[in-house]
Amino acid sequence: MGRARMLRSPETWVEYVARVTGYASRQKVAELAGIDPSSVSRWHKDGKPSPESVVTLARAVGVPPVEALAACGFIAAHEAAAVIEVTQSRSELSDSELLIELGERLAERVPRRQDDDITGRLAPPDDLAEGVEDDD
């Protein structure tokens, strides 16, 4: 019989922190993240940091905050992998950004057929044409 393959369980938060910090000491982790060392000690006891601490640590060590939030269990891994689209209020856009947005929207529209030939020769309205005589 072949050997049974052992499946590795997912990392705990403490294991994740150790890996992303290069197995730094608790004191060094606290210094890196700019958080109280007692917070890091609590992670080792109960394994659950605050979301703010997770994001702070992630930014300090250069990993995506959503990755750290998933490692801690605040969000699911598939949520971390999802595309996140952040939209700005139109009132927060600069004039240039508004013009670009307007141009993109207009470019997406289906061209409309022009019924009027605005470049053609202009003729006087019918009521004026009756009173005009040729000079021939």
C-alpha positions in Angstrom: 0.0 0.0 0.0 1.2 3.5 -0.7 1.8 6.1 1.9 -1.2 8.3 2.8 -0.7 11.9 1.9 -1.0 14.2 4.8 -3.0 17.3 4.1 -1.7 20.5 5.7 -4.2 22.5 7.6 -4.5 26.2 6.8 -2.1 28.5 8.5 -3.2 30.1 11.8 -2.9 33.8 12.2 0.2 33.5 14.3 1.8 31.2 11.7 0.9 33.7 9.0 2.5 36.6 11.0 5.6 34.6 11.6 5.9 33.8 7.9 5.3 37.3 6.5 7.6 38.9 9.1 10.5 36.5 8.5 9.9 34.8 11.9 10.6 38.0 13.8 10.2 38.1 17.5 6.9 39.5 19.0 8.7 42.7 20.0 10.0 43.1 16.5 6.6 42.4 15.0 5.1 45.1 17.3 7.8 47.6 16.2 7.3 46.8 12.5 3.6 47.4 12.7 3.8 50.3 15.2 1.4 48.5 17.6 1.6 47.7 21.2 3.6 44.6 22.1 0.7 43.4 24.3 -1.5 43.2 21.2 1.0 40.8 19.6 1.1 38.7 22.8 -2.8 38.5 22.7 -2.6 37.2 19.2 -0.6 34.2 20.5 -3.1 33.6 23.3 -6.5 33.9 21.4 -5.3 34.2 17.8 -7.7 37.0 16.9 -6.3 40.5 16.3 -8.5 43.5 15.5 -9.1 44.2 11.8 -7.2 47.5 12.3 -4.2 45.7 13.6 -4.3 43.2 10.7 -4.3 46.0 8.1 -1.6 48.0 10.0 0.7 44.9 10.1 0.0 44.1 6.4 0.9 47.5 5.2 4.0 47.6 7.4 5.4 44.3 6.0 4.2 45.0 2.4 1.6 42.4 1.9 -1.9 43.2 0.6 -4.3 44.0 3.5 -7.0 41.7 1.9 -4.6 38.8 2.1 -3.9 39.4 5.8 -7.7 39.8 6.5 -8.2 36.4 4.8 -5.4 34.8 6.7 -6.9 36.0 9.9 -10.4 34.8 8.9 -12.1 38.2 8.7 -12.9 37.5 5.0 -12.9 34.3 2.9 -10.1 33.6 0.5 -12.4 33.9 -2.5 -13.5 37.3 -1.3 -9.9 38.4 -1.2 -9.4 37.2 -4.7 -12.4 39.1 -6.0 -12.0 42.2 -8.1 -12.7 45.3 -6.1 -13.9 48.4 -7.9 -13.8 51.6 -6.0 -15.9 54.4 -7.5 -15.6 58.1 -6.8 -18.4 60.5 -6.4 -18.7 62.7 -9.5 -18.4 65.8 -7.2 -14.9 64.5 -6.2 -13.7 64.3 -9.8 -11.5 67.0 -11.3 -12.7 68.8 -14.5 -10.2 66.7 -16.5 -11.4 63.5 -15.1 -15.0 64.5 -15.8 -14.1 65.3 -19.4 -12.4 61.9 -19.8 -15.4 60.2 -18.4 -17.7 62.1 -20.7 -15.6 61.3 -23.7 -15.5 57.6 -22.8 -19.3 57.5 -22.4 -19.9 59.3 -25.7 -17.5 56.9 -27.5 -19.5 53.9 -26.2 -22.7 55.2 -27.7 -23.9 53.8 -31.0 -23.5 56.5 -33.7 -26.8 58.0 -34.6 -27.8 58.6 -38.3 -27.9 62.3 -39.1 -31.1 63.1 -40.8 -30.2 66.7 -41.6 -27.4 67.7 -43.9 -26.1 70.6 -41.9 -23.3 71.2 -44.3 -25.6 71.7 -47.4 -26.5 74.9 -49.0 -29.0 76.9 -47.0 -32.2 78.0 -48.7 -34.4 80.8 -47.4 -37.6 79.8 -45.7 -40.6 79.4 -48.0 -42.3 82.6 -46.9 -39.2 84.7 -47.7 -38.5 82.9 -51.0 -41.7 84.2 -52.5 -40.8 87.8 -52.1 -37.3 87.4 -53.6 -37.0 88.2 -57.2 -34.2 87.3 -59.5 -32.1 90.2 -60.8 -31.8 88.7 -64.3 
